[in-house]
Amino acid sequence: MDDENTFIEFMEANSELLKNHLISVRGSLPERAREFMRNRGMSFVENMELPKGKGGGEFCISSITGGSTPTVSETSAQPAEEEDIYGDRYSYQDPPLMIVEKALRSGQYIEYDGSVLLMERMNSGAKVAALGSVIALNRMEGDISSVGDCIVVPSTKRGNILFHGRKIENDMLKYGLNRISFVNDEIVIQPLSKKEFI
């Protein structure tokens, strides 16, 4: 961890998105960061080498097809060799795209592990938090939080957008339909459509 304050700010900005997930921290957390996460009800482990998936990527359990849910404790040891320690009970695949065909009213909240496509209007007071991309094709006045590849939104004066923990100012959204993405660790906003959306 390079900067404890930056870490805490990131966790606070994404606490709604992360609160139902187990967070694995490489290395040890300072006591202040540990206390912050406990107070927010976040589950986490430190200094634990998790087993790798079949493809060699990070360990991830997306769905459970049988058996009981595994638990991870701080005293778990690394497996002796690379093997499929959970058998055929677990498989990883990206969650399917969630398509929302109805308008989101104030007070409605969507939290999803994959990408979300919003077909209709999103009113002020509605919220969408996604681990994948978020695409809003109609008027957007609610709150969007995403850590996916991109966010696609029309220009908005009232909506709040959080992309990978960074707030996107509304005056940056000058096109009819904007694609927000990261290029070389910089936020890039490109036009997908210059026509105004209604």
C-alpha positions in Angstrom: 0.0 0.0 0.0 1.6 3.2 -1.2 -0.8 5.6 0.6 -3.1 4.8 3.4 -5.3 7.8 2.8 -5.8 7.0 -0.9 -6.7 3.4 0.0 -9.3 4.6 2.5 -10.8 7.2 0.1 -11.1 4.4 -2.6 -12.7 2.0 -0.1 -15.1 4.7 1.1 -16.1 5.7 -2.5 -16.7 2.0 -3.4 -18.1 0.7 -0.1 -21.6 0.1 -1.5 -20.1 -1.9 -4.3 -17.7 -3.9 -2.1 -19.7 -4.5 1.1 -21.0 -7.9 0.0 -17.6 -9.3 -1.2 -14.6 -10.8 0.4 -11.6 -8.4 -0.1 -8.2 -10.1 -0.3 -5.4 -7.7 0.6 -1.8 -8.5 -0.5 0.3 -7.6 2.4 -0.8 -6.1 5.7 -3.2 -3.3 6.4 -2.4 -0.5 8.7 -4.6 -0.5 11.8 -6.5 2.7 10.7 -7.4 1.1 7.4 -8.4 -2.2 9.1 -10.6 -0.3 11.6 -12.2 1.7 8.7 -13.2 -1.5 6.9 -14.5 -3.2 10.0 -16.7 -0.1 10.7 -18.1 -0.3 7.2 -18.9 -4.0 7.6 -16.5 -5.1 4.9 -15.1 -8.6 5.0 -11.4 -8.9 4.3 -8.3 -11.1 4.6 -4.7 -10.0 4.7 -1.4 -11.7 3.7 -3.1 -14.7 2.2 -2.0 -16.4 -1.1 -5.3 -17.5 -2.7 -5.2 -20.5 -5.1 -5.1 -19.7 -8.8 -7.9 -20.6 -11.2 -7.5 -23.1 -14.1 -6.6 -20.3 -16.5 -3.8 -19.1 -14.2 -5.7 -15.9 -13.3 -6.8 -14.7 -9.9 -8.9 -16.9 -7.8 -12.6 -16.2 -8.4 -15.8 -18.1 -7.6 -18.6 -16.8 -9.6 -21.2 -19.5 -9.1 -21.6 -22.5 -6.9 -23.2 -25.6 -8.5 -23.1 -27.9 -5.6 -21.7 -28.5 -2.1 -21.2 -25.9 0.5 -19.7 -22.4 0.3 -16.0 -22.4 1.1 -14.8 -20.2 3.8 -11.4 -18.4 3.8 -9.7 -17.9 7.1 -6.6 -15.9 7.9 -4.8 -19.1 8.9 -5.3 -21.0 5.6 -2.2 -22.3 4.0 -1.3 -22.2 0.3 -2.1 -25.4 -1.5 0.9 -27.7 -1.9 0.5 -27.9 -5.7 -1.6 -26.2 -8.4 -4.6 -28.5 -8.6 -8.4 -28.1 -8.8 -8.9 -28.2 -5.1 -12.7 -27.6 -5.4 -13.3 -30.2 -8.1 -16.2 -29.6 -10.5 -18.4 -27.8 -7.9 -17.2 -24.3 -9.0 -16.9 -22.7 -12.4 -16.0 -19.2 -13.5 -17.8 -17.3 -16.2 -18.7 -13.7 -16.6 -22.2 -12.9 -15.3 -24.7 -12.4 -18.2 -25.6 -8.8 -19.2 -28.4 -7.4 -17.0 -30.9 -5.6 -19.2 -33.2 -3.2 -17.4 -36.2 -2.4 -19.6 -38.2 -0.3 -17.2 -37.5 3.2 -15.9 -35.7 3.4 -12.6 -37.6 5.5 -10.1 -36.2 7.4 -7.2 -35.2 5.0 -4.4 -34.7 2.0 -6.6 -31.2 0.5 -6.4 -29.5 -2.1 -8.6 -26.2 -3.8 -7.5 -24.8 -6.4 -10.0 -21.6 -8.3 -10.4 -21.6 -7.9 -14.2 -22.5 -5.3 -16.8 -25.9 -3.4 -16.8 -27.8 -2.0 -19.8 -30.4 0.6 -18.9 -33.0 1.0 -21.7 -35.2 3.6 -20.1 -34.9 6.7 -18.1 -33.1 6.7 -14.7 -34.7 9.2 -12.3 -32.9 11.3 -9.7 -32.5 9.2 -6.5 -32.1 5.9 -8.4 -28.8 4.1 -8.1 -26.9 1.5 -10.2 -23.6 -0.1 -8.9 -21.9 -2.6 -11.2 -18.6 -4.5 -11.2 -18.9 -4.5 -15.0 -19.7 -1.7 -17.5 -22.9 0.4 -17.3 -24.6 1.6 -20.5 -27.5 4.1 -20.1 -29.3 4.8 -23.4 -32.0 7.2 -22.1 -32.1 10.2 -19.8 -29.8 9.6 -16.8 -30.4 11.7 -13.6 -29.5 9.1 -10.9 -26.2 7.7 -9.6 -24.0 5.2 -11.4 -20.9 3.5 -10.0 -18.8 1.1 -12.1 -15.5 -0.6 -12.1 -15.9 -2.2 -15.5 -14.3 -1.4 -18.9 -16.5 1.7 -19.6 -19.6 3.7 -18.8 -21.8 4.9 -21.7 -24.2 7.8 -20.7 -26.0 10.7 -22.3 -25.1 14.2 -21.2 -26.6 14.9 -17.8 -26.9 17.9 -15.4 -28.2 16.0 -12.4 -26.6 12.5 -12.5 -23.6 11.4 -10.4 -21.1 9.1 -12.0 -18.3 7.2 -10.1 -15.9 5.3 -12.4 -13.2 3.2 -10.7 -13.5 5.5 -7.6 -13.2 8.7 -9.6 -16.1 11.2 -9.9 -16.9 12.3 -13.4 -18.0 15.9 -13.5 -21.2 16.5 -15.5 -19.7 19.3 -17.5 -17.3 16.8 -19.1 -20.3 15.0 -20.7 -20.8 17.3 -23.6 -22.0 14.7 -26.2 -25.4 13.1 -26.9 -23.9 9.8 -25.9 -20.5 9.6 -24.1 -18.2 6.6 -23.7 -16.1 6.9 -20.5 -13.0 4.7 -20.3 -9.4 4.5 -19.1 -6.5 4.9 -21.5 -3.0 4.9 -20.1 -4.4 5.5 -16.6 -6.3 8.6 -17.7 -10.0 9.0 -18.0 -11.0 9.5 -21.7 -14.5 10.6 -22.8 -15.4 10.0 -26.4 -18.5 10.8 -28.4 -20.7 7.8 -29.5 -23.4 10.2 -30.6 -23.6 14.0 -30.8 -27.4 14.0 -31.1 -29.2 15.0 -28.0 -31.1 12.2 -26.2 -34.6 12.8 -24.9 
